[in-house]
Structures are given as C-alpha cells and as structure tokens.
Amino acid sequence: MSRPGLIPTLLHYCNEAARRHWLPATGGNLSVRVDDNHCLITASGVDKASLTEKDLVTVDLAGNVQQGPKPSAETLVHCALYASEPAIKAVFHTHSLASTLLSRKTAGDTLWLDGYEMQKAIRGVSSHLEPLAIACFDNTQDMPALADAIKARYAAKPFIGGLLLKGHGLYAFGQSPEEAWRHLEGLEFLLQCEWEWRK
C-alpha cells in the first residue's frame, strides 16, 4: 500500500474543513482510498484542526484496522461507499449546522434541491433546472446495518455527490480528493441556502 502522497492531502482537507467550522468538537471524519481494498481515515476522537499523521488509520474495506489507532466509529459508512463504487476516491463527512438541521426537516429518503446555480458543482449536473436528489438515511448506532442500507440503495440507483444522515451530517464523495472537496463545498453551500430559505 502506497500512502505518502495521500497523507498531506487528507491532513490539508481535514484542517480546512475544521477551519470552516464544519467539524465541531471532534466530530466528522474524512478518508481517501489507498487502493482497491484499503482506505486511510481519521482516528476516533481527534480534533481535525490539529490533526497529524499519527491520527490517521489504514483500514480494509471491511473496516478492519491494518495500521494506526482506533478509527472513526463511522468507518463502515466510508467503506460502504468505496465498496459500492470503485471510482470513489475520497469521502468527507462533516457536521455543519445546516446539514444537521435540514436533514432533520427532510421527510422521506430524499432531499430535492433545484433552482440553484451551485448545483452544477456536482459531477454530472449541467443546469440549475435539473433537480438534484440527495439521498437521506436515518441515523443509527448500528453501523453494519447502515452500511448495508447504503450499499443496497446505491446498487439499486447510484447517487451522486453525497448523502445525508438525518440529525447527523453530510457525507460528500468524489472521484478524487479534489472533487470530493468541490462536492463538499458545493453541497454545504446548497444546504445552507435551502435551510435559510425554509426558515
């Protein structure tokens, strides 16, 4: 497993997300794919604003630690996305105010966004007139069950850009760390707009 180039990239995005107040306390977790069978993810209970290399964990896609400390409790969500789509190279999970509150106000399993120019930040979206579906899942402490639900829904109809856990936060993903960050920025903006609009 070759990780050196991925470490500064992951640390950079962790620090930047924390700077933007998307990772309060020790919340949130970010990961990058290392190869077909492994990812590098942030450790449990660490402040992302002061993260260092020793706070990163290599796990296989079953969530088993290969190297490093205890991984995030939500490691299996990251693994589910990597297992569902080999093209996904990074998964960034934040706990912003807008994503947490808006997800609680969303009935059903989908948040629909339309009419926002920023929708075009998401891969495959070419117009603000094209409704953007954000998959929503109920929050749970049963991570294996949640991972299974994500994989089953993705297999039935792949979703793009990200997903929401209700009352919990946003998971943005992409085909590179840079694209995952673009999706994260775009979705955080869209969710903030929608939350303010609905208030």
N, C-alpha and C positions, 0 to 999 in steps of 0.2 A: 504494500500500500504506500503510495507516494502522497505525502500531505504538505510538504513545506510551503508551496505557493498558496495553499488554501488557508493556512493559519492566519497570516496577516490580513487576508481578505475578510475572513469571518470576524476577527477582532475589530476591524475597522467598522463593519456594519453593526456589530453589537454596540460599540461605543457611540456611533452616530444615532442609532435608534434610541439609546438611553438619553443622549443629549436633547433629543426632541420630545422627551417625556412620554415616550410610548412604552417604556419598560419600568414602571414604578416599583419601588422596593426591590425585591429580587425576582419580580415577575417576568414572564416571557422566556422564550428560548429560540435560538437560531441554529441552523445547521447547513452544511454543504455536503454534497455527495463526494465521496472519495473515489469509489469505483462502483462496479455493478452490484456489489454486495455489502458495502460499508458506507457509513456517513460519519462526519465529525460534528458533534453537537455540544452545546454549552452544558456545563455541570449544573447540578441541582443547587439551589440556594445561594447563587453568587450574584453580586451586583454587576450588571452589564456595563456600567460606566467605568469600572476599574478592572475589567476582565484581563487576564493574562493567559499565556499559552497553557499553564498548568491547570486552568479551569476548563479545558476542552477535553472531550471524551470521544474515542473512536468506538462505535458500536456496529454490529452487523444488522441486517435488516429485520432480524427477529428481536432486536433491542438488547442483545447480549453485549456486555462490555468487553472490548478487545484490549483497550488501553486507556488508562486515565481514571479519574474519580467517579463518584456516583453521577449518572446522567440525569437530566431533567425527568420529572415524573411523566411528561407528555412525549417522551421519546417515541413511543409507538405510533403517535399521530404522524410524526415526520416519516417514520419507517413505512407507514401505510401509503403515504403519497409517493415515496420513492419506489415502492414495490408496484404501485399501480401504473406508474408512467416512467419508463427508463429515461425519457428526455428531461425529467425534472432534475435539476442540479443543485437547487438551494430552496430551503423552506425557512421563512422568517415569521415568527409568532410574536405578536405584540398585544399589550393590554391597554390600549388607549381608551380614553373616556367615551369617545363617540362609538367605537366598535362595540364596547361593552354594553352601553345603554341602548343603542339602536338594535342590537341583536335581541335584546330582551323584549323590544316592542314589535319584533317581527313574528307574525303569525305564520304557521306552516313551516315548510322546509326550504323556502327560497326567499331571498330579499331581491326585489327587482329595482334596478336603477335605470333611468332613462332621461334624456334631455340634457345631459352634462357633457360638455366638450372633453372633460378629463377621462371619459370612458375609453377614449382612443389610446390611453396609456397602456391598456391591457391588450396582450397579444391577440390578434385576430379580430379586434373590434375596429371598424373603419369609419363609423359615423356615430354622432351623438344621438341619432334617431334609432339606433339599434339597441334594443333593451339588453341590459347586462344582468344576467342571473348570478347571484352569489349564493352558493349552497350553504344552508344552515343546518346545524346539528345541535341536539340537546346536549348540554354539558353533563358530564358524568365522571365519577371517580373510577369507573370500570374501563380502563384504557384498552384492554384487549377487545372488548365489545365495541368501543368507539372506533378503533382501528378497523375492525371487520365491517362496520357500517360504512365507513369512508371508502374502503376498497370495493364493497358491493355497489355503492352508488356510482362510484367512478367507472366501474366496469359497465354499468348499465347505460350511463351517459356521462362522458368526461366533462368536468367543469374546468373553467379557466380562471387564471389569476389568483384565486384564493377561496377560502371558506371561512365561515363564522361559527364559533361555538357560542351558544346563547348565554349571556351573562358572563362571558369569559374573555373573548377577544378574537382577533383576526389571525389567520394563517395565510400568508402570501407566498406564492412559489413561482419559479420560473426556470427557463432552460439554461440559465447561467446565474451566478450571484448578482450580476448587474441587472438582469431582467427581473429577478425576484425583488430587488430593491426598487426598481421602477414600478412594479406592480404594488409593492407596499406603499410607496409614496402616493401613487395614484388612488389606491383604494382608501387609504387613510383620509385623503382629501375628499373623496366622494362620500365617504361615511360621515365625515364632519358636516359636509354640505347638507346631506339628507337629514341628519339629526337636527340641525338648526332649522331646516325647512319645516320639519314636522312638529317642532315645539309649539 
